[in-house]
């Protein structure tokens, strides 16, 4: 057999879920969860209907295991390619060797992780604990504007309320990176946080896993890869509107139409006359605002013209209705 054919055979090798479990050290149950919930891999079916995995699947599962053991949430890495996972593992292995210009300042909120940072991470790493606490409100009050390199927040569960709390914490302390360590969460909430720049870690978390995550965040900060909120979109410039058209109906005519509903089969003249009256009233109001409010004159000028166009359109419809119904406005 040639070297090429040996390579092709290796590429085509398949493994049962039990074999993959032995190769990676993962349980068969966890492999199924990662496949079904996160689509980390997709098993094929053999001729007898059994699930089989490729060598690529086995390698990917092994890399995912290595990263989750460092505290990285599976939901944030399950969709990465094999090359991306290899790079993440290599980065995690080498992060402690990358020089940092100064110590990494950390603010930690939670029941257990602040003590872990203080007692186990700070002594052995270029990390300093700037602030710690267990009460979120007091923590935000004390840390407002602190701007630590990394904010570490420990939560039991993620949910809509905790997402709001995390946003408030980040807004108050203004960290360059935020790590969120938690036990349970819905996939939708994990995705929401990841999309908004939060780094997710699963509890329980070994001290070395937390240290690697803090240092990795710091290395990314040095490279300018920290989360930046998207710039606010400038409001669209409204299209230029023509000058307000002259009114087609006087107040007396509109008042007559508003009272004429009993003379026709429907109340459309009544309702449409009221609409025109309302638009005309707001048209006048916005014109007055334009004249007395220099700061918002441009906005009120636009509202004035837009309302006038709407009023003219309704007047045209009302004129057509008057003609069809044969109504007299004299």
VEXGUDO-512524 format. One line per field, with one value per residue (C-alpha): x, y, z; residue in three letters; residue number from 1. Coordinates in nm, 2 decimals, padded with zeros to 4 digits, m for minus. Layout:
<pators>
xx: (X; ...)
yy: (Y; ...)
zz: (Z; ...)
residuo: (ALA; ...)
num: (NUM; ...)
</pators>
This chain:
<pators>
xx: (00.00; 00.14; 00.18; m00.10; m00.34; m00.25; m00.33; m00.66; m00.75; m00.66; m00.89; m01.17; m01.14; m01.45; m01.51; m01.80; m01.91; m01.76; m01.42; m01.44; m01.51; m01.20; m00.99; m01.09; m01.18; m01.53; m01.83; m02.07; m02.35; m02.15; m02.06; m02.43; m02.51; m02.25; m02.37; m02.74; m02.74; m02.44; m02.39; m02.02; m02.00; m02.25; m02.23; m02.29; m02.48; m02.31; m02.48; m02.63; m02.75; m02.49; m02.35; m01.99; m01.75; m01.46; m01.10; m01.18; m01.47; m01.26; m00.99; m01.24; m01.40; m01.06; m00.98; m01.32; m01.25; m00.91; m01.06; m01.36; m01.13; m00.97; m01.31; m01.42; m01.80; m01.87; m02.14; m01.88; m01.65; m01.86; m01.90; m01.53; m01.33; m01.06; m00.79; m00.95; m00.97; m00.61; m00.51; m00.72; m00.56; m00.21; m00.29; m00.42; m00.10; 00.13; m00.06; 00.15; 00.47; 00.36; 00.51; 00.27; 00.37; 00.23; 00.02; m00.34; m00.59; m00.89; m01.22; m01.40; m01.77; m01.91; m01.91; m01.61; m01.41; m01.28; m01.11; m00.97; m00.83; m00.68; m00.54; m00.44; m00.41; m00.25; 00.05; 00.15; 00.06; 00.11; m00.23; m00.35; m00.69; m00.83; m01.17; m01.37; m01.72; m02.02; m02.30; m02.36; m02.51; m02.23; m01.97; m02.10; m02.11; m01.75; m01.61; m01.78; m01.54; m01.26; m01.17; m01.00; m00.84; m01.07; m01.40; m01.48; m01.84; m01.96; m02.32; m02.52; m02.74; m02.77; m03.11; m03.27; m03.23; m02.86; m02.80; m02.93; m02.72; m02.41; m02.47; m02.51; m02.19; m01.99; m02.13; m02.05; m01.69; m01.60; m01.37; m01.17; m01.29; m01.56; m01.55; m01.88; m01.85; m02.18; m02.33; m02.65; m02.79; m03.02; m02.84; m03.01; m02.87; m02.52; m02.54; m02.66; m02.38; m02.11; m02.24; m02.21; m01.85; m01.88; m01.64; m01.82; m01.67; m01.85; m01.84; m01.69; m01.37; m01.02; m00.79; m00.55; m00.84; m00.95; m00.59; m00.55; m00.88; m00.77; m00.43; m00.57; m00.81; m00.52; m00.31; m00.61; m00.63; m00.27; m00.35; m00.65; m00.90; m01.12; m01.49; m01.60; m01.97; m02.09; m02.10; m02.44; m02.59; m02.65; m03.02; m03.11; m03.14; m03.50; m03.58; m03.65; m04.02; m04.19; m04.34; m04.68; m04.96; m05.26; m05.56; m05.86; m06.12; m06.21; m06.28; m06.65; m06.66; m06.49; m06.73; m07.03; m06.89; m06.83; m07.20; m07.34; m07.31; m07.69; m07.76; m07.56; m07.54; m07.20; m07.00; m06.69; m06.74; m06.76; m06.45; m06.24; m06.33; m06.21; m05.88; m05.82; m05.90; m05.66; m05.38; m05.44; m05.42; m05.09; m04.96; m05.02; m04.87; m04.55; m04.52; m04.54; m04.27; m04.05; m04.07; m04.02; m03.77; m03.44; m03.27; m03.51; m03.62; m03.50; m03.69; m04.01; m03.98; m03.97; m04.27; m04.46; m04.40; m04.46; m04.79; m04.89; m04.83; m05.04; m05.32; m05.31; m05.34; m05.64; m05.80; m05.77; m05.95; m06.21; m06.28; m06.33; m06.57; m06.76; m06.80; m06.91; m07.17; m07.29; m07.25; m07.29; m07.04; m07.21)
yy: (00.00; 00.34; 00.63; 00.82; 00.53; 00.49; 00.86; 00.82; 00.52; 00.72; 01.00; 00.76; 00.59; 00.59; 00.52; 00.42; 00.66; 00.43; 00.44; 00.82; 00.83; 00.63; 00.84; 01.17; 01.10; 01.23; 01.04; 00.91; 01.11; 01.43; 01.36; 01.32; 01.65; 01.84; 01.69; 01.74; 02.07; 02.25; 02.07; 02.04; 01.73; 01.54; 01.16; 00.95; 00.62; 00.29; 00.02; m00.13; 00.21; 00.28; 00.62; 00.66; 00.95; 01.04; 01.11; 01.48; 01.45; 01.27; 01.54; 01.82; 01.66; 01.62; 01.99; 02.10; 01.89; 02.06; 02.41; 02.34; 02.21; 02.55; 02.70; 02.80; 02.75; 02.49; 02.71; 02.97; 02.73; 02.44; 02.60; 02.68; 02.50; 02.25; 02.50; 02.76; 02.52; 02.41; 02.78; 02.84; 02.54; 02.66; 03.01; 02.87; 02.67; 02.96; 03.25; 03.24; 03.27; 03.59; 03.90; 04.16; 04.52; 04.54; 04.35; 04.28; 04.46; 04.24; 04.32; 04.01; 03.98; 03.66; 03.42; 03.21; 03.34; 03.66; 03.45; 03.22; 03.53; 03.67; 03.35; 03.14; 03.35; 03.67; 03.51; 03.30; 03.53; 03.89; 03.98; 04.23; 04.24; 04.59; 04.53; 04.23; 04.19; 03.97; 04.23; 04.36; 04.70; 04.78; 04.65; 04.88; 05.18; 05.12; 05.03; 05.30; 05.42; 05.19; 05.06; 04.74; 04.53; 04.23; 04.21; 03.86; 03.80; 03.47; 03.37; 03.06; 03.08; 03.30; 03.45; 03.77; 03.95; 03.85; 03.97; 04.32; 04.30; 04.22; 04.51; 04.74; 04.61; 04.66; 05.01; 05.11; 04.97; 05.01; 04.71; 04.63; 04.26; 04.08; 03.72; 03.56; 03.23; 03.04; 02.69; 02.69; 02.89; 02.88; 02.86; 03.18; 03.37; 03.24; 03.35; 03.69; 03.75; 03.61; 03.84; 04.14; 04.07; 03.88; 03.59; 03.28; 03.03; 02.73; 02.65; 02.46; 02.62; 02.52; 02.81; 02.74; 02.76; 03.10; 03.22; 03.12; 03.30; 03.62; 03.62; 03.54; 03.83; 04.05; 03.94; 04.02; 04.36; 04.42; 04.33; 04.57; 04.29; 04.39; 04.45; 04.78; 04.87; 04.93; 05.30; 05.46; 05.49; 05.84; 05.91; 05.90; 06.24; 06.28; 06.35; 06.71; 06.79; 07.06; 07.37; 07.32; 07.32; 07.56; 07.42; 07.31; 07.32; 07.61; 07.54; 07.62; 07.35; 07.10; 07.17; 07.12; 06.78; 06.68; 06.72; 06.58; 06.20; 06.16; 06.28; 06.00; 05.62; 05.62; 05.84; 05.87; 06.24; 06.29; 06.09; 06.22; 06.58; 06.51; 06.37; 06.67; 06.90; 06.72; 06.73; 07.10; 07.17; 06.98; 07.15; 07.49; 07.37; 07.25; 07.57; 07.77; 07.54; 07.60; 07.97; 07.98; 07.69; 07.78; 07.47; 07.23; 07.45; 07.21; 06.92; 07.11; 07.25; 06.89; 06.79; 07.10; 07.00; 06.63; 06.70; 06.94; 06.67; 06.43; 06.69; 06.76; 06.39; 06.35; 06.66; 06.52; 06.20; 06.41; 06.61; 06.29; 06.16; 06.49; 06.47; 06.10; 06.16; 06.48; 06.68; 07.06; 07.27; 07.60)
zz: (00.00; m00.10; 00.14; m00.04; 00.00; 00.36; 00.41; 00.23; 00.45; 00.76; 00.65; 00.59; 00.93; 01.14; 01.51; 01.72; 02.00; 02.25; 02.07; 02.05; 02.42; 02.50; 02.26; 02.40; 02.76; 02.71; 02.82; 02.55; 02.71; 02.69; 02.33; 02.25; 02.43; 02.24; 01.92; 01.97; 02.15; 02.00; 01.67; 01.76; 01.54; 01.32; 01.34; 01.03; 01.03; 00.95; 00.74; 01.06; 01.18; 01.44; 01.50; 01.36; 01.38; 01.16; 01.26; 01.22; 01.46; 01.71; 01.70; 01.72; 02.03; 02.19; 02.13; 02.26; 02.58; 02.62; 02.60; 02.82; 03.08; 03.08; 03.16; 02.82; 02.76; 02.49; 02.34; 02.24; 02.06; 01.93; 01.59; 01.54; 01.27; 01.34; 01.26; 01.48; 01.77; 01.73; 01.74; 02.05; 02.23; 02.13; 02.25; 02.58; 02.62; 02.54; 02.70; 03.02; 02.82; 02.64; 02.81; 02.95; 02.98; 03.33; 03.58; 03.48; 03.70; 03.79; 03.96; 04.08; 04.19; 04.34; 04.64; 04.55; 04.26; 04.43; 04.69; 04.42; 04.24; 04.56; 04.71; 04.41; 04.10; 04.22; 04.39; 04.08; 03.79; 03.68; 03.82; 04.08; 04.24; 04.22; 04.37; 04.50; 04.64; 04.69; 04.65; 04.30; 04.40; 04.65; 04.40; 04.12; 04.36; 04.48; 04.14; 03.92; 03.66; 03.79; 03.43; 03.53; 03.26; 03.34; 03.52; 03.65; 03.75; 03.91; 03.87; 03.95; 03.64; 03.34; 03.25; 03.12; 03.46; 03.48; 03.13; 03.23; 03.55; 03.35; 03.12; 03.42; 03.57; 03.26; 03.21; 03.57; 03.59; 03.22; 03.21; 02.89; 02.91; 03.11; 03.20; 03.32; 03.51; 03.55; 03.60; 03.40; 03.11; 02.80; 02.47; 02.36; 02.66; 02.60; 02.24; 02.34; 02.58; 02.34; 02.07; 02.30; 02.39; 02.71; 02.76; 02.90; 03.15; 03.29; 03.66; 03.84; 03.73; 03.83; 03.93; 03.64; 03.40; 03.54; 03.53; 03.17; 03.08; 03.26; 03.09; 02.75; 02.78; 02.88; 02.58; 02.35; 02.52; 02.43; 02.07; 02.07; 02.05; 02.34; 02.30; 02.16; 02.15; 01.79; 01.70; 01.72; 01.38; 01.26; 01.19; 00.82; 00.66; 00.56; 00.20; 00.10; 00.11; m00.10; 00.06; 00.23; m00.03; 00.02; 00.20; m00.01; 00.26; 00.50; 00.86; 00.79; 00.52; 00.73; 01.02; 00.78; 00.66; 01.02; 01.08; 00.76; 00.85; 00.89; 00.53; 00.36; 00.39; 00.57; 00.81; 00.59; 00.53; 00.91; 00.98; 00.70; 00.79; 01.14; 01.01; 00.79; 01.09; 01.31; 01.05; 00.99; 01.36; 01.40; 01.09; 01.25; 01.58; 01.42; 01.22; 01.55; 01.71; 01.41; 01.47; 01.84; 01.89; 01.72; 01.86; 01.69; 01.40; 01.14; 01.29; 01.33; 00.97; 00.85; 01.07; 00.94; 00.57; 00.63; 00.80; 00.52; 00.26; 00.46; 00.50; 00.12; 00.05; 00.28; 00.13; m00.22; m00.10; 00.08; m00.24; m00.43; m00.17; m00.18; m00.55; m00.55; m00.28; m00.44; m00.12; m00.12; 00.08; 00.01)
residuo: (UNK; UNK; UNK; UNK; UNK; UNK; UNK; UNK; UNK; UNK; UNK; UNK; UNK; UNK; UNK; UNK; UNK; UNK; UNK; UNK; UNK; UNK; UNK; UNK; UNK; UNK; UNK; UNK; UNK; UNK; UNK; UNK; UNK; UNK; UNK; UNK; UNK; UNK; UNK; UNK; UNK; UNK; UNK; UNK; UNK; UNK; UNK; UNK; UNK; UNK; UNK; UNK; UNK; UNK; UNK; UNK; UNK; UNK; UNK; UNK; UNK; UNK; UNK; UNK; UNK; UNK; UNK; UNK; UNK; UNK; UNK; UNK; UNK; UNK; UNK; UNK; UNK; UNK; UNK; UNK; UNK; UNK; UNK; UNK; UNK; UNK; UNK; UNK; UNK; UNK; UNK; UNK; UNK; UNK; UNK; UNK; UNK; UNK; UNK; UNK; UNK; UNK; UNK; UNK; UNK; UNK; UNK; UNK; UNK; UNK; UNK; UNK; UNK; UNK; UNK; UNK; UNK; UNK; UNK; UNK; UNK; UNK; UNK; UNK; UNK; UNK; UNK; UNK; UNK; UNK; UNK; UNK; UNK; UNK; UNK; UNK; UNK; UNK; UNK; UNK; UNK; UNK; UNK; UNK; UNK; UNK; UNK; UNK; UNK; UNK; UNK; UNK; UNK; UNK; UNK; UNK; UNK; UNK; UNK; UNK; UNK; UNK; UNK; UNK; UNK; UNK; UNK; UNK; UNK; UNK; UNK; UNK; UNK; UNK; UNK; UNK; UNK; UNK; UNK; UNK; UNK; UNK; UNK; UNK; UNK; UNK; UNK; UNK; UNK; UNK; UNK; UNK; UNK; UNK; UNK; UNK; UNK; UNK; UNK; UNK; UNK; UNK; UNK; UNK; UNK; UNK; UNK; UNK; UNK; UNK; UNK; UNK; UNK; UNK; UNK; UNK; UNK; UNK; UNK; UNK; UNK; UNK; UNK; UNK; UNK; UNK; UNK; UNK; UNK; UNK; UNK; UNK; UNK; UNK; UNK; UNK; UNK; UNK; UNK; UNK; UNK; UNK; UNK; UNK; UNK; UNK; UNK; UNK; UNK; UNK; UNK; UNK; UNK; UNK; UNK; UNK; UNK; UNK; UNK; UNK; UNK; UNK; UNK; UNK; UNK; UNK; UNK; UNK; UNK; UNK; UNK; UNK; UNK; UNK; UNK; UNK; UNK; UNK; UNK; UNK; UNK; UNK; UNK; UNK; UNK; UNK; UNK; UNK; UNK; UNK; UNK; UNK; UNK; UNK; UNK; UNK; UNK; UNK; UNK; UNK; UNK; UNK; UNK; UNK; UNK; UNK; UNK; UNK; UNK; UNK; UNK; UNK; UNK; UNK; UNK; UNK; UNK; UNK; UNK; UNK; UNK; UNK; UNK; UNK; UNK; UNK; UNK; UNK; UNK; UNK)
num: (1; 2; 3; 4; 5; 6; 7; 8; 9; 10; 11; 12; 13; 14; 15; 16; 17; 18; 19; 20; 21; 22; 23; 24; 25; 26; 27; 28; 29; 30; 31; 32; 33; 34; 35; 36; 37; 38; 39; 40; 41; 42; 43; 44; 45; 46; 47; 48; 49; 50; 51; 52; 53; 54; 55; 56; 57; 58; 59; 60; 61; 62; 63; 64; 65; 66; 67; 68; 69; 70; 71; 72; 73; 74; 75; 76; 77; 78; 79; 80; 81; 82; 83; 84; 85; 86; 87; 88; 89; 90; 91; 92; 93; 94; 95; 96; 97; 98; 99; 100; 101; 102; 103; 104; 105; 106; 107; 108; 109; 110; 111; 112; 113; 114; 115; 116; 117; 118; 119; 120; 121; 122; 123; 124; 125; 126; 127; 128; 129; 130; 131; 132; 133; 134; 135; 136; 137; 138; 139; 140; 141; 142; 143; 144; 145; 146; 147; 148; 149; 150; 151; 152; 153; 154; 155; 156; 157; 158; 159; 160; 161; 162; 163; 164; 165; 166; 167; 168; 169; 170; 171; 172; 173; 174; 175; 176; 177; 178; 179; 180; 181; 182; 183; 184; 185; 186; 187; 188; 189; 190; 191; 192; 193; 194; 195; 196; 197; 198; 199; 200; 201; 202; 203; 204; 205; 206; 207; 208; 209; 210; 211; 212; 213; 214; 215; 216; 217; 218; 219; 220; 221; 222; 223; 224; 225; 226; 227; 228; 229; 230; 231; 232; 233; 234; 235; 236; 237; 238; 239; 240; 241; 242; 243; 244; 245; 246; 247; 248; 249; 250; 251; 252; 253; 254; 255; 256; 257; 258; 259; 260; 261; 262; 263; 264; 265; 266; 267; 268; 269; 270; 271; 272; 273; 274; 275; 276; 277; 278; 279; 280; 281; 282; 283; 284; 285; 286; 287; 288; 289; 290; 291; 292; 293; 294; 295; 296; 297; 298; 299; 300; 301; 302; 303; 304; 305; 306; 307; 308; 309; 310; 311; 312; 313; 314; 315; 316; 317; 318; 319; 320; 321; 322; 323; 324; 325; 326; 327; 328; 329; 330)
</pators>
